Structure formats: C-alpha cells, structure tokens
Amino acid sequence: MTPRGALLLFARSPRLGQVKSRLMPRFSAAEALALHCALLMDSLDLVTRAAQACAATPLLYLSEAGEVDAALSAHLGAMTVKIQQGADLGERLLSAFRECFETEHREIVVLGSDSPHLPDAYVARAFEELRKAEIVIGPARDGGYYLLGASRLPASLLTDMPWGTPQVYRETVRRARKDGVSITSLPAWYDVDRPESVIQLWRDLASRRSRGEDPLPRACLSLLEAWDRGNRLG
C-alpha cells in the first residue's frame, strides 16, 4: 500500500559555479560548492530520518540529470532520485506535487536543501497540520519559505510567484486566503544561503554540540569547523 505521506527534498545538482552564488565573493566558488554538498548530504539525512518517523516516502528531486557521486550516494539510502520538470521553481514544484498525488500520496511535504539544521519535529508537525489544513508553510526569515506541504495544491499558489524575493511567503499566504484555501504556518527558520547565515549556522551548531544535542548535521559541522580553524569564518 502506498504510504499516505511523501517527503520531498528539492535541490540543485552540485555544479561548480552554479550553486550558492550569493555566498560569493566572500567565499570562493569551490567553497560554495563544498558547502552546498555538505548541506545536501545533511538534508538527505534529515529527510531519511523524518520520513521514517512519519511513515512517508522519501524522494530526492534534483535540478539536473546526471550521475550522483559516491559521497552523496552514501546518504541516499533507499531514496528514489527524480529530476525536476519545469521552467521555473513554481512549475517544478507543481509538477512534483502532481506526480506524488497521482501515485496516491495524500499529504506531500517539500523541503529545500538549505536547512538541514531544521528540527525533525517541524517536519512531523507539517504532516500533522495537513490532516487539518490544505496547505502548510514554513516561513524563512528572508521572506521565502523553507517548507511547503499540501493535501490539495491549487496552481495559483505557485504560478507567476516572485521567486527569490522577500515577498514569497506573504504572497503565498495572500493567494491562499483569496482562493479560500486553508493554510497554516510553522515557526520561522533560516536558510543557509548568504555569508552571514553561514556564520550563524556555525555558531548554532557549535552551541548545539556543546550541549550534547543529537542528531547534528555532521557534514556541515565538519566543514565549518575546518573553515573556522582556517580563519574563513572570522
């Protein structure tokens, strides 16, 4: 029987010079790629854990077709890899949601790869909220969102959206209310996509480690610890 829920990870394929461009020039293209890969590996671990806890199907949607390298493959487990379809983020998300609905999943939650430090409980809460609301959204502190879930998804919520701007979250909520779609929001969280958020992530992970918290995004912690020793975070 098809699991009721599906948990999707949306991510850019790791390509030098094509990921984490907003980190440059503070960080080099090679460093941006290294961080992207660390975030992706830790996000795969988060999705695997959360999907198991929520009895959901885990799926990875990459931006481009191509071979997944050994480092990433080690974090895939039994996760199915798919390729995003569409001209912009809205079309790609809508295509993925429709594909999952067509395979008889009732509740679908999508995460990006910029928030592997997100508490697992937020994902569990998203699935719980979808038993009551049609849309659940996790607002990012930059005005976008780090999570989108749906039990029914009108195309109007993803079409002609001002992607990459601080208006995305508010505009999504406005459209949902205008269209009579029930929507609920999770607590705010932050994406790691700018130099200041990299430093914030390092401080947060170092603090969590000192308190003995687990699980931690280990790939990010290891990379940022090395950068800190090399005075790249000063």
C-alpha positions, 0 to 999 in steps of 0.5 A, a space after each residue: 500500500 502506498 504510504 499516505 505521506 511523501 517527503 520531498 527534498 528539492 535541490 540543485 545538482 552540485 555544479 561548480 559555479 552554479 550553486 550558492 552564488 550569493 555566498 560569493 565573493 566572500 567565499 570562493 566558488 569551490 567553497 560554495 560548492 563544498 558547502 552546498 554538498 555538505 548541506 545536501 548530504 545533511 538534508 538527505 539525512 534529515 529527510 531519511 530520518 523524518 520520513 521514517 518517523 512519519 511513515 512517508 516516502 522519501 524522494 530526492 528531486 534534483 535540478 539536473 540529470 546526471 550521475 550522483 557521486 559516491 559521497 552523496 550516494 552514501 546518504 541516499 539510502 533507499 531514496 528514489 532520485 527524480 529530476 525536476 520538470 519545469 521552467 521555473 521553481 513554481 512549475 517544478 514544484 507543481 509538477 512534483 506535487 502532481 506526480 506524488 498525488 497521482 501515485 496516491 500520496 495524500 499529504 506531500 511535504 517539500 523541503 529545500 536543501 538549505 536547512 538541514 539544521 531544521 528540527 525533525 519535529 517541524 517536519 512531523 508537525 507539517 504532516 500533522 497540520 495537513 490532516 487539518 489544513 490544505 496547505 502548510 508553510 514554513 516561513 524563512 526569515 528572508 521572506 521565502 519559505 523553507 517548507 511547503 506541504 499540501 493535501 490539495 495544491 491549487 496552481 495559483 499558489 505557485 504560478 507567476 510567484 516572485 521567486 527569490 524575493 522577500 515577498 514569497 511567503 506573504 504572497 503565498 499566504 495572500 493567494 491562499 486566503 483569496 482562493 479560500 484555501 486553508 493554510 497554516 504556518 510553522 515557526 520561522 527558520 533560516 536558510 543557509 544561503 548568504 555569508 552571514 547565515 553561514 556564520 550563524 549556522 556555525 555558531 548554532 551548531 557549535 552551541 548545539 554540540 556543546 550541549 550534547 544535542 543529537 542528531 547534528 548535521 555532521 557534514 556541515 559541522 565538519 566543514 565549518 569547523 575546518 573553515 573556522 580553524 582556517 580563519 574563513 569564518 572570522 
